[in-house]
Amino acid sequence: MYFCLMFQLGKTIVSEDIIEKDFVCNISKCKGECCIDGDAGAPLEENELQIMQDAYPAVKPFLREEGIKAVEEQGLYTTNEFGEHETTLIEGKECAYVIFDEKNTAMCAFEQAYNQGLISWKKPISCHLYPIRVQDYSGFAAVNYHRWQICDDACSLGKELQVPIYKFTKEALVRKFGEDWYMELEKIAEKIKEEY
């Protein structure tokens, strides 16, 4: 059985794994498998639903026909039995917002529209944060490392480049929790490193 240590930072409980484990997406190896594999869409926050609604007209031209069809049939997002919102899937498989480049690598249509300056929202925060998953509870949020076999190449590359998860996901963590929170996280990371 695997146990990991946690620490408190403001209103978050953070797994030490995000400091101790290394990770750098190796998209040339995995081809964006995390957008295709799995049995559920990407988790969405309540405030992202309206953002998606507003951004969709700019994103739609990027989508594949099957993505548009899935959105038209199921809506921009779906809601699971726990009342949690997720991105729509194509026939229960890949995300409806997945598009492919010439090397057959999965990309996000929202991110493509963002990169072209058409929208100001990059993509769902859960996708941006990956491999970190945030679970909200009534008084705090749990910040954990989500292990997934398809990311083994990312773990190897992270180790090779010596990039811990919290550094790889810096932009997303700042977007989610703010600059001050991240600066505190860096201080804690330094202390933890000194202890080892």
N, C-alpha and C positions, 0 to 999 in steps of 0.2 A: 504494500500500500504506500502511496506517495503523500507526504505531508509537506506543506510549504509554510514558511513564516510570513506573518502579516505585520503591518505597522499602520498607525493612524496618521492621516495628514488632512487636517481640516475636517470636512464632513465625508472623507473617504477612508476606506480600509483598503490598503494596497498590499498586494502580494510581492514579496521580495524577489520572486521569479523575474519580474520585469526589470530588475536591476542586475540580477545574477546571470540570466540567460541571454544569449546573443541571437540576433535575428536580422537578416537583410533579405527582403524579397528577391528571389532569383527567378524573375519572370521568364527568362529565356529557357529555364528548365521546366517550370511548372505550367507555363502558358496561361496563367490566371485561373487555375483549376478551382480556386476558392469561390469564384463567381458562378461556377457551373455545377460543382459537386454539392452534396448535402441534401437534406430533406425539407428545408424551409428557406424562405427568403431572408434577406438581410434585415436585422432588427431596425425599426424606425422609431424615432422619438416623436412624441405628440406634436412638437413645434415644427417638425420636418414635413408633416403631411400637407400643410398649406404651401410651404416652399416648393414641394414637388408639383403641386397643382399649378402654381404660378409659372414654374420653369418648364413644364411639360411641352407647351407649344414650340419652344426653342429646341427641345431635346428630340421631339418626335421625328424630325427629318433624319436623324442619325440612326434610328432604330431599324432592326430587321422587320420584315413583314410579320413573322411569328411573334415578335415582341409587341408590335402594335395590336395584333389580334388578341394576345393575352390581356393587354391593358383594357382593350375595348370590352372584352368578355367579363373580366374579373375586377376591373378598376385599377387605379394607379398603385394601390397597395391592398393587401389582404389583412384580415384580423384573425388570429388563431383562437383556440378555445380558452386561452387565459386572458384574452382581451388585448394581447400584444400585437402591434402592427408590424408588418413585414413587406418587403418588396414582392411584387407579383412574380410568379414563376411561369415558365412556358411548359405546359403539360407536366407540372410537378418536378421539373428538372432545373434547367439554368434560369438565372434571373432574367426577367423580361427586358432589362436595360443593358444586357450584355451585347456587345458588338465584337466583331473579330477583325484583326488587321490582316495584312497579306501573308503573315507567317502563322496565321490561325491562332494568334494569342488573344485571349479574352480581354476586352477593355470595357470601361463604363461609359455609356452614352452621356450621362450627366457630366462626367469629367471631361469628355471630349468637347461638349458645348461650353463648359467652363474654360478650358484651355484656349478656346477660340474667342473668348470674351463675350459670349452670348448670354451667359448667366453668371451670377456672383456666388453661387453655391456649388462647391466642388463635387460632393457626393454624400451619401448618408454617413454620419459620423461613425457608425459602427464599422463601415467598410474602411474608412480612413484610419481608424484606430487599430485595425487588425494587425497582429495577433492578440491585441488586448481586447477583452470583453468587459463591459461595465454593466453591472446589475444594480438597478436602483431599488432601495428599500425605503421604508418610511423616514428614517432619520439619517441615513447615510447611503453612500454608493460603494459597492465592492468593485475593485479594479484588479482583474486577474489576467493571467496569461492563459490563452486557449491553445492547447497542444492539438495539432492535427497532422497526421502522417504525411499528407500531401505537401506540407511545409518543411519536410526534412532537409531539402536543398537550401531553404532559406536559413535554417539553423546552422548548416555547414558553412554557408557563405558568411553569416554573421560571426561565427567563431573565427573564421579565416581573417576577416577584416577587423575583428575585435570591436563589434558594435553591439552594445547591450540594447535590449528591446526598448527601454525608455528613451534612448537617443534616436533609434530608428523611427519611433512614433512621436517625436518631439512636436512637430507641427500639429498633429491631431490632438495630442494631449493639451497643448496650449489652447487650441480651438475649443476643446471640451471644458477644461477646468480653469483656464486663464494663465497668464504669464507668472503671477506670484506663486501660484500652486506649483508650477513647474520648477521655479527657482528653488522652492523648498524641497521638492523631490530631488533635485540635483545635490543639495546639501546632505540630505539623508543618504543618498547613494554614495557620496564621498565617505561619510562616516562608516557605512556598512563595509566598504572596500578596505578601509583602514583596519577594521576588526578582523579581516581574514588574512 
